[in-house]
Amino acid sequence: MTRIIALLLLHLPSAASADVAAFRAADADGSGALDYGEFTALVGHMAASGQRVARFVRDAGLHGTAFGRVDLDGDGLATPAELLAAQAWIDWYRANRQAN
């Protein structure tokens, strides 16, 4: 898992070290990917740190919807690459929404 995260950090600077720490904390089985329960824990960690989207997901109880959007290949796991893709989409959406 550490190698995957390190490689992603080299290529995608939007992944903050706090996000990596939250991922590691949520990855209870150390598999390098999050199942639904671990994803829910990740949302909790990120919401507690003040991330707006995570707070919205937690407060609205939209964990299942969010997990379905992150799990791009439908294998029941959220990988670091899928999470970073979701974050990139959120960043793109925010930038374009504010520009219009």
PyMOL commands that place a pseudoatom at each C-alpha (Angstrom):
pseudoatom trace, name=CA, resn=MET, resi=1, chain=A, elem=C, hetatm=0, pos=[0.000, 0.000, 0.000]
pseudoatom trace, name=CA, resn=THR, resi=2, chain=A, elem=C, hetatm=0, pos=[2.748, 2.473, 0.901]
pseudoatom trace, name=CA, resn=ARG, resi=3, chain=A, elem=C, hetatm=0, pos=[4.328, 2.126, -2.548]
pseudoatom trace, name=CA, resn=ILE, resi=4, chain=A, elem=C, hetatm=0, pos=[0.995, 2.796, -4.283]
pseudoatom trace, name=CA, resn=ILE, resi=5, chain=A, elem=C, hetatm=0, pos=[0.355, 5.908, -2.202]
pseudoatom trace, name=CA, resn=ALA, resi=6, chain=A, elem=C, hetatm=0, pos=[3.927, 7.142, -2.715]
pseudoatom trace, name=CA, resn=LEU, resi=7, chain=A, elem=C, hetatm=0, pos=[3.613, 6.742, -6.483]
pseudoatom trace, name=CA, resn=LEU, resi=8, chain=A, elem=C, hetatm=0, pos=[0.315, 8.588, -6.503]
pseudoatom trace, name=CA, resn=LEU, resi=9, chain=A, elem=C, hetatm=0, pos=[1.762, 11.411, -4.426]
pseudoatom trace, name=CA, resn=LEU, resi=10, chain=A, elem=C, hetatm=0, pos=[4.588, 11.830, -6.914]
pseudoatom trace, name=CA, resn=HIS, resi=11, chain=A, elem=C, hetatm=0, pos=[2.153, 12.243, -9.796]
pseudoatom trace, name=CA, resn=LEU, resi=12, chain=A, elem=C, hetatm=0, pos=[-0.841, 13.853, -8.107]
pseudoatom trace, name=CA, resn=PRO, resi=13, chain=A, elem=C, hetatm=0, pos=[0.181, 16.654, -5.747]
pseudoatom trace, name=CA, resn=SER, resi=14, chain=A, elem=C, hetatm=0, pos=[-3.429, 17.238, -4.667]
pseudoatom trace, name=CA, resn=ALA, resi=15, chain=A, elem=C, hetatm=0, pos=[-3.140, 14.279, -2.285]
pseudoatom trace, name=CA, resn=ALA, resi=16, chain=A, elem=C, hetatm=0, pos=[-2.199, 15.900, 1.007]
pseudoatom trace, name=CA, resn=SER, resi=17, chain=A, elem=C, hetatm=0, pos=[-0.284, 13.997, 3.663]
pseudoatom trace, name=CA, resn=ALA, resi=18, chain=A, elem=C, hetatm=0, pos=[-3.303, 14.326, 5.982]
pseudoatom trace, name=CA, resn=ASP, resi=19, chain=A, elem=C, hetatm=0, pos=[-5.403, 12.531, 3.359]
pseudoatom trace, name=CA, resn=VAL, resi=20, chain=A, elem=C, hetatm=0, pos=[-2.828, 9.740, 3.148]
pseudoatom trace, name=CA, resn=ALA, resi=21, chain=A, elem=C, hetatm=0, pos=[-2.822, 9.432, 6.937]
pseudoatom trace, name=CA, resn=ALA, resi=22, chain=A, elem=C, hetatm=0, pos=[-6.632, 9.275, 6.978]
pseudoatom trace, name=CA, resn=PHE, resi=23, chain=A, elem=C, hetatm=0, pos=[-6.546, 6.570, 4.281]
pseudoatom trace, name=CA, resn=ARG, resi=24, chain=A, elem=C, hetatm=0, pos=[-4.042, 4.510, 6.263]
pseudoatom trace, name=CA, resn=ALA, resi=25, chain=A, elem=C, hetatm=0, pos=[-6.082, 4.888, 9.448]
pseudoatom trace, name=CA, resn=ALA, resi=26, chain=A, elem=C, hetatm=0, pos=[-9.257, 3.771, 7.669]
pseudoatom trace, name=CA, resn=ASP, resi=27, chain=A, elem=C, hetatm=0, pos=[-7.613, 0.813, 5.897]
pseudoatom trace, name=CA, resn=ALA, resi=28, chain=A, elem=C, hetatm=0, pos=[-8.132, -1.525, 8.851]
pseudoatom trace, name=CA, resn=ASP, resi=29, chain=A, elem=C, hetatm=0, pos=[-6.987, -4.678, 7.062]
pseudoatom trace, name=CA, resn=GLY, resi=30, chain=A, elem=C, hetatm=0, pos=[-3.990, -3.018, 5.382]
pseudoatom trace, name=CA, resn=SER, resi=31, chain=A, elem=C, hetatm=0, pos=[-5.083, -4.199, 1.927]
pseudoatom trace, name=CA, resn=GLY, resi=32, chain=A, elem=C, hetatm=0, pos=[-4.388, -0.880, 0.217]
pseudoatom trace, name=CA, resn=ALA, resi=33, chain=A, elem=C, hetatm=0, pos=[-8.061, -0.470, -0.752]
pseudoatom trace, name=CA, resn=LEU, resi=34, chain=A, elem=C, hetatm=0, pos=[-11.136, 0.429, 1.294]
pseudoatom trace, name=CA, resn=ASP, resi=35, chain=A, elem=C, hetatm=0, pos=[-14.272, -1.667, 1.550]
pseudoatom trace, name=CA, resn=TYR, resi=36, chain=A, elem=C, hetatm=0, pos=[-17.547, 0.088, 2.382]
pseudoatom trace, name=CA, resn=GLY, resi=37, chain=A, elem=C, hetatm=0, pos=[-16.974, 0.036, 6.155]
pseudoatom trace, name=CA, resn=GLU, resi=38, chain=A, elem=C, hetatm=0, pos=[-13.448, 1.354, 5.796]
pseudoatom trace, name=CA, resn=PHE, resi=39, chain=A, elem=C, hetatm=0, pos=[-14.667, 4.014, 3.366]
pseudoatom trace, name=CA, resn=THR, resi=40, chain=A, elem=C, hetatm=0, pos=[-17.229, 5.110, 5.951]
pseudoatom trace, name=CA, resn=ALA, resi=41, chain=A, elem=C, hetatm=0, pos=[-14.400, 5.425, 8.488]
pseudoatom trace, name=CA, resn=LEU, resi=42, chain=A, elem=C, hetatm=0, pos=[-12.389, 7.492, 5.974]
pseudoatom trace, name=CA, resn=VAL, resi=43, chain=A, elem=C, hetatm=0, pos=[-15.327, 9.852, 5.498]
pseudoatom trace, name=CA, resn=GLY, resi=44, chain=A, elem=C, hetatm=0, pos=[-15.523, 10.209, 9.278]
pseudoatom trace, name=CA, resn=HIS, resi=45, chain=A, elem=C, hetatm=0, pos=[-11.805, 11.033, 9.566]
pseudoatom trace, name=CA, resn=MET, resi=46, chain=A, elem=C, hetatm=0, pos=[-11.996, 13.565, 6.756]
pseudoatom trace, name=CA, resn=ALA, resi=47, chain=A, elem=C, hetatm=0, pos=[-15.213, 15.137, 8.069]
pseudoatom trace, name=CA, resn=ALA, resi=48, chain=A, elem=C, hetatm=0, pos=[-13.618, 15.511, 11.503]
pseudoatom trace, name=CA, resn=SER, resi=49, chain=A, elem=C, hetatm=0, pos=[-10.698, 17.332, 9.876]
pseudoatom trace, name=CA, resn=GLY, resi=50, chain=A, elem=C, hetatm=0, pos=[-13.135, 19.827, 8.352]
pseudoatom trace, name=CA, resn=GLN, resi=51, chain=A, elem=C, hetatm=0, pos=[-13.357, 18.709, 4.736]
pseudoatom trace, name=CA, resn=ARG, resi=52, chain=A, elem=C, hetatm=0, pos=[-16.625, 20.083, 3.370]
pseudoatom trace, name=CA, resn=VAL, resi=53, chain=A, elem=C, hetatm=0, pos=[-17.614, 17.264, 1.034]
pseudoatom trace, name=CA, resn=ALA, resi=54, chain=A, elem=C, hetatm=0, pos=[-16.881, 14.640, 3.700]
pseudoatom trace, name=CA, resn=ARG, resi=55, chain=A, elem=C, hetatm=0, pos=[-18.947, 16.585, 6.258]
pseudoatom trace, name=CA, resn=PHE, resi=56, chain=A, elem=C, hetatm=0, pos=[-21.836, 16.753, 3.782]
pseudoatom trace, name=CA, resn=VAL, resi=57, chain=A, elem=C, hetatm=0, pos=[-21.646, 13.005, 3.046]
pseudoatom trace, name=CA, resn=ARG, resi=58, chain=A, elem=C, hetatm=0, pos=[-21.503, 12.197, 6.765]
pseudoatom trace, name=CA, resn=ASP, resi=59, chain=A, elem=C, hetatm=0, pos=[-24.236, 14.599, 7.841]
pseudoatom trace, name=CA, resn=ALA, resi=60, chain=A, elem=C, hetatm=0, pos=[-26.609, 13.649, 5.009]
pseudoatom trace, name=CA, resn=GLY, resi=61, chain=A, elem=C, hetatm=0, pos=[-25.937, 9.926, 5.425]
pseudoatom trace, name=CA, resn=LEU, resi=62, chain=A, elem=C, hetatm=0, pos=[-24.840, 9.588, 1.810]
pseudoatom trace, name=CA, resn=HIS, resi=63, chain=A, elem=C, hetatm=0, pos=[-22.025, 7.103, 2.396]
pseudoatom trace, name=CA, resn=GLY, resi=64, chain=A, elem=C, hetatm=0, pos=[-23.515, 4.552, -0.004]
pseudoatom trace, name=CA, resn=THR, resi=65, chain=A, elem=C, hetatm=0, pos=[-24.007, 7.086, -2.775]
pseudoatom trace, name=CA, resn=ALA, resi=66, chain=A, elem=C, hetatm=0, pos=[-20.497, 8.469, -2.324]
pseudoatom trace, name=CA, resn=PHE, resi=67, chain=A, elem=C, hetatm=0, pos=[-18.974, 4.988, -2.244]
pseudoatom trace, name=CA, resn=GLY, resi=68, chain=A, elem=C, hetatm=0, pos=[-20.802, 4.056, -5.444]
pseudoatom trace, name=CA, resn=ARG, resi=69, chain=A, elem=C, hetatm=0, pos=[-19.405, 7.115, -7.189]
pseudoatom trace, name=CA, resn=VAL, resi=70, chain=A, elem=C, hetatm=0, pos=[-15.861, 6.469, -5.982]
pseudoatom trace, name=CA, resn=ASP, resi=71, chain=A, elem=C, hetatm=0, pos=[-15.821, 2.721, -6.775]
pseudoatom trace, name=CA, resn=LEU, resi=72, chain=A, elem=C, hetatm=0, pos=[-15.398, 3.233, -10.511]
pseudoatom trace, name=CA, resn=ASP, resi=73, chain=A, elem=C, hetatm=0, pos=[-14.880, -0.419, -11.446]
pseudoatom trace, name=CA, resn=GLY, resi=74, chain=A, elem=C, hetatm=0, pos=[-17.658, -1.741, -9.180]
pseudoatom trace, name=CA, resn=ASP, resi=75, chain=A, elem=C, hetatm=0, pos=[-15.451, -4.266, -7.361]
pseudoatom trace, name=CA, resn=GLY, resi=76, chain=A, elem=C, hetatm=0, pos=[-16.649, -3.165, -3.918]
pseudoatom trace, name=CA, resn=LEU, resi=77, chain=A, elem=C, hetatm=0, pos=[-13.360, -1.451, -3.069]
pseudoatom trace, name=CA, resn=ALA, resi=78, chain=A, elem=C, hetatm=0, pos=[-12.200, 2.146, -3.181]
pseudoatom trace, name=CA, resn=THR, resi=79, chain=A, elem=C, hetatm=0, pos=[-8.561, 2.249, -4.259]
pseudoatom trace, name=CA, resn=PRO, resi=80, chain=A, elem=C, hetatm=0, pos=[-6.222, 5.215, -3.803]
pseudoatom trace, name=CA, resn=ALA, resi=81, chain=A, elem=C, hetatm=0, pos=[-6.439, 5.850, -7.554]
pseudoatom trace, name=CA, resn=GLU, resi=82, chain=A, elem=C, hetatm=0, pos=[-10.251, 5.890, -7.450]
pseudoatom trace, name=CA, resn=LEU, resi=83, chain=A, elem=C, hetatm=0, pos=[-10.252, 8.210, -4.437]
pseudoatom trace, name=CA, resn=LEU, resi=84, chain=A, elem=C, hetatm=0, pos=[-7.804, 10.564, -6.125]
pseudoatom trace, name=CA, resn=ALA, resi=85, chain=A, elem=C, hetatm=0, pos=[-9.910, 10.518, -9.309]
pseudoatom trace, name=CA, resn=ALA, resi=86, chain=A, elem=C, hetatm=0, pos=[-12.959, 11.461, -7.232]
pseudoatom trace, name=CA, resn=GLN, resi=87, chain=A, elem=C, hetatm=0, pos=[-11.004, 14.279, -5.583]
pseudoatom trace, name=CA, resn=ALA, resi=88, chain=A, elem=C, hetatm=0, pos=[-9.791, 15.509, -8.974]
pseudoatom trace, name=CA, resn=TRP, resi=89, chain=A, elem=C, hetatm=0, pos=[-13.406, 15.626, -10.173]
pseudoatom trace, name=CA, resn=ILE, resi=90, chain=A, elem=C, hetatm=0, pos=[-14.451, 17.567, -7.066]
pseudoatom trace, name=CA, resn=ASP, resi=91, chain=A, elem=C, hetatm=0, pos=[-11.582, 20.020, -7.596]
pseudoatom trace, name=CA, resn=TRP, resi=92, chain=A, elem=C, hetatm=0, pos=[-12.512, 20.430, -11.282]
pseudoatom trace, name=CA, resn=TYR, resi=93, chain=A, elem=C, hetatm=0, pos=[-16.181, 20.945, -10.418]
pseudoatom trace, name=CA, resn=ARG, resi=94, chain=A, elem=C, hetatm=0, pos=[-15.388, 23.591, -7.801]
pseudoatom trace, name=CA, resn=ALA, resi=95, chain=A, elem=C, hetatm=0, pos=[-13.068, 25.470, -10.171]
pseudoatom trace, name=CA, resn=ASN, resi=96, chain=A, elem=C, hetatm=0, pos=[-15.584, 25.442, -13.012]
pseudoatom trace, name=CA, resn=ARG, resi=97, chain=A, elem=C, hetatm=0, pos=[-18.564, 26.281, -10.828]
pseudoatom trace, name=CA, resn=GLN, resi=98, chain=A, elem=C, hetatm=0, pos=[-16.763, 29.292, -9.383]
pseudoatom trace, name=CA, resn=ALA, resi=99, chain=A, elem=C, hetatm=0, pos=[-15.629, 30.390, -12.854]
pseudoatom trace, name=CA, resn=ASN, resi=100, chain=A, elem=C, hetatm=0, pos=[-19.219, 30.518, -14.136]
for i in range(1, 100): cmd.bond("trace and resi %d" % i, "trace and resi %d" % (i + 1))
show_as sticks, trace
zoom trace
